[in-house]
Amino acid sequence: MPQLNPSPWLLICLSSWAIFLLTIPPLVLKFKPANSPNIKQTTNPLNPWNWPWP
């Protein structure tokens, strides 16, 4: 069964992964989002609950 011979396919697989790992991460790391998230500051994070009955 020649399809189980890893000789040509292993080199193709490793070289394609090397190309992907060398080209895609720099492109992704260059990306800057257009709108950076803003951290909303709350004055009092623990507001007491006002029950309508005492």
Backbone as ProteinMPNN parsed JSONL, in Angstrom:
{"seq_chain_A": "MPQLNPSPWLLICLSSWAIFLLTIPPLVLKFKPANSPNIKQTTNPLNPWNWPWP", "coords_chain_A": {"N_chain_A": [[0.847, -1.183, 0.0], [1.024, 1.899, -1.115], [0.148, 4.383, -0.181], [0.593, 4.555, 2.499], [3.2, 5.122, 2.871], [5.326, 7.236, 4.492], [7.292, 8.865, 3.516], [7.31, 10.971, 1.319], [5.161, 12.546, 2.169], [5.463, 13.332, 4.783], [7.499, 15.249, 4.755], [6.224, 17.206, 3.193], [4.065, 17.849, 4.854], [5.381, 18.818, 7.191], [6.808, 20.98, 6.113], [4.738, 22.611, 5.184], [3.448, 23.259, 7.611], [5.525, 24.667, 8.802], [5.701, 26.878, 7.127], [3.171, 28.03, 7.565], [3.381, 28.607, 10.328], [5.39, 30.473, 10.324], [4.46, 32.612, 8.835], [1.765, 33.379, 9.462], [1.471, 34.085, 12.357], [3.002, 36.623, 12.701], [1.397, 38.324, 11.139], [-1.036, 38.258, 12.486], [-0.309, 39.273, 14.973], [0.317, 41.864, 14.297], [-2.098, 43.063, 14.011], [-4.286, 45.554, 15.112], [-7.0, 46.386, 17.099], [-9.774, 48.421, 16.046], [-11.448, 49.803, 17.811], [-10.589, 50.189, 20.972], [-11.226, 48.459, 24.035], [-13.052, 50.065, 26.611], [-12.664, 50.571, 30.061], [-15.148, 50.602, 32.316], [-15.582, 52.697, 34.961], [-16.956, 52.327, 38.088], [-18.577, 54.152, 40.632], [-19.616, 53.247, 43.072], [-19.512, 50.056, 43.612], [-20.986, 48.267, 45.153], [-24.017, 48.604, 45.533], [-26.685, 49.15, 47.788], [-29.663, 47.192, 48.031], [-32.803, 48.514, 47.582], [-35.594, 47.729, 49.168], [-39.102, 47.625, 48.577], [-40.704, 47.236, 50.789], [-40.525, 47.397, 54.367]], "CA_chain_A": [[0.0, 0.0, 0.0], [1.951, 3.039, -1.188], [-0.345, 5.584, 0.482], [1.065, 4.551, 3.875], [4.608, 5.473, 2.884], [5.371, 8.618, 4.988], [8.467, 9.565, 3.027], [7.095, 12.286, 0.706], [4.095, 13.324, 2.8], [5.942, 13.914, 6.035], [8.219, 16.473, 4.407], [5.229, 18.186, 2.754], [3.31, 18.277, 6.04], [6.232, 19.64, 8.059], [7.134, 22.252, 5.465], [3.546, 23.472, 5.154], [3.256, 23.796, 8.955], [6.565, 25.666, 9.044], [5.308, 28.092, 6.406], [2.05, 28.632, 8.288], [3.813, 29.145, 11.614], [6.283, 31.608, 10.128], [3.799, 33.734, 8.159], [0.498, 33.831, 10.05], [1.563, 34.81, 13.635], [3.326, 38.051, 12.605], [0.255, 39.071, 10.607], [-2.05, 38.361, 13.536], [0.195, 40.144, 16.035], [0.323, 43.235, 13.798], [-3.458, 43.574, 14.014], [-4.719, 46.381, 16.245], [-8.441, 46.628, 16.963], [-10.117, 49.812, 15.785], [-12.009, 50.371, 19.034], [-10.079, 49.5, 22.149], [-12.265, 48.4, 25.065], [-12.959, 51.014, 27.709], [-13.03, 50.016, 31.357], [-16.108, 51.503, 32.942], [-15.334, 52.844, 36.39], [-18.152, 52.557, 38.884], [-18.249, 54.862, 41.862], [-19.95, 52.386, 44.201], [-19.892, 48.786, 43.013], [-21.915, 47.531, 46.013], [-25.183, 49.421, 45.863], [-27.666, 48.387, 48.578], [-30.949, 46.974, 47.387], [-33.878, 49.192, 48.288], [-36.811, 46.937, 49.105], [-40.268, 48.491, 48.73], [-41.316, 47.018, 52.084], [-39.486, 47.335, 55.426]], "C_chain_A": [[0.89, 1.243, 0.0], [1.449, 4.284, -0.462], [0.111, 5.653, 1.946], [2.551, 4.879, 3.976], [4.746, 6.947, 3.313], [6.498, 9.453, 4.38], [8.149, 10.898, 2.34], [6.128, 13.156, 1.499], [4.531, 13.952, 4.103], [6.687, 15.221, 5.777], [7.252, 17.574, 3.963], [4.453, 18.73, 3.948], [4.152, 19.198, 6.927], [6.572, 20.981, 7.422], [5.924, 23.166, 5.39], [3.27, 24.056, 6.534], [4.31, 24.851, 9.275], [6.229, 26.968, 8.339], [4.171, 28.794, 7.128], [2.502, 29.277, 9.593], [4.753, 30.331, 11.471], [5.59, 32.81, 9.489], [2.573, 34.25, 8.901], [0.671, 34.558, 11.383], [2.018, 36.259, 13.529], [2.174, 38.888, 12.053], [-0.818, 39.27, 11.666], [-1.587, 39.307, 14.632], [0.265, 41.602, 15.602], [-1.053, 43.89, 13.899], [-3.747, 44.363, 15.283], [-6.21, 46.639, 16.076], [-8.739, 48.113, 16.795], [-10.636, 50.502, 17.052], [-11.477, 49.58, 20.222], [-11.136, 49.517, 23.247], [-12.005, 49.414, 26.173], [-13.398, 50.333, 28.996], [-13.93, 51.029, 32.048], [-15.859, 51.522, 34.452], [-16.655, 53.125, 37.097], [-17.749, 53.236, 40.181], [-18.506, 53.982, 43.08], [-20.386, 51.033, 43.64], [-20.892, 47.987, 43.842], [-23.066, 48.437, 46.427], [-26.166, 48.593, 46.684], [-28.997, 48.292, 47.823], [-32.024, 47.651, 48.219], [-35.174, 48.416, 48.091], [-38.005, 47.865, 49.283], [-41.011, 48.277, 50.05], [-40.23, 46.932, 53.155], [-39.345, 45.983, 56.069]], "O_chain_A": [[1.452, 1.593, 1.038], [2.249, 5.167, -0.153], [0.02, 6.713, 2.566], [3.098, 4.909, 5.079], [4.323, 7.831, 2.567], [6.634, 10.632, 4.706], [8.701, 11.912, 2.768], [6.261, 14.38, 1.502], [4.018, 15.003, 4.487], [6.514, 16.191, 6.514], [7.434, 18.74, 4.314], [4.212, 19.934, 4.04], [3.673, 20.245, 7.363], [6.618, 22.002, 8.107], [6.066, 24.382, 5.52], [2.897, 25.225, 6.639], [4.01, 25.832, 9.955], [6.448, 28.047, 8.891], [4.195, 30.014, 7.29], [2.055, 30.374, 9.928], [4.898, 31.117, 12.407], [6.093, 33.929, 9.597], [2.365, 35.462, 8.958], [0.049, 35.608, 11.546], [1.451, 37.095, 14.232], [1.996, 40.038, 12.457], [-1.439, 40.331, 11.736], [-2.392, 40.068, 15.167], [0.273, 42.493, 16.451], [-1.167, 45.116, 13.876], [-3.484, 43.895, 16.391], [-6.639, 47.071, 15.006], [-8.034, 48.959, 17.343], [-10.295, 51.653, 17.321], [-11.874, 48.437, 20.445], [-11.87, 50.497, 23.376], [-10.868, 49.593, 26.612], [-14.389, 49.603, 29.015], [-13.527, 52.158, 32.327], [-15.92, 50.49, 35.121], [-17.379, 54.054, 36.738], [-16.705, 52.93, 40.757], [-17.708, 53.97, 44.017], [-21.537, 50.889, 43.23], [-21.579, 47.118, 43.304], [-23.084, 48.969, 47.537], [-26.459, 47.453, 46.323], [-29.384, 49.198, 47.085], [-32.145, 47.396, 49.417], [-35.773, 48.432, 47.016], [-37.929, 48.808, 50.07], [-41.878, 49.082, 50.391], [-39.132, 46.446, 52.884], [-38.516, 45.807, 56.961]]}, "name": "protein", "num_of_chains": 1, "seq": "MPQLNPSPWLLICLSSWAIFLLTIPPLVLKFKPANSPNIKQTTNPLNPWNWPWP"}
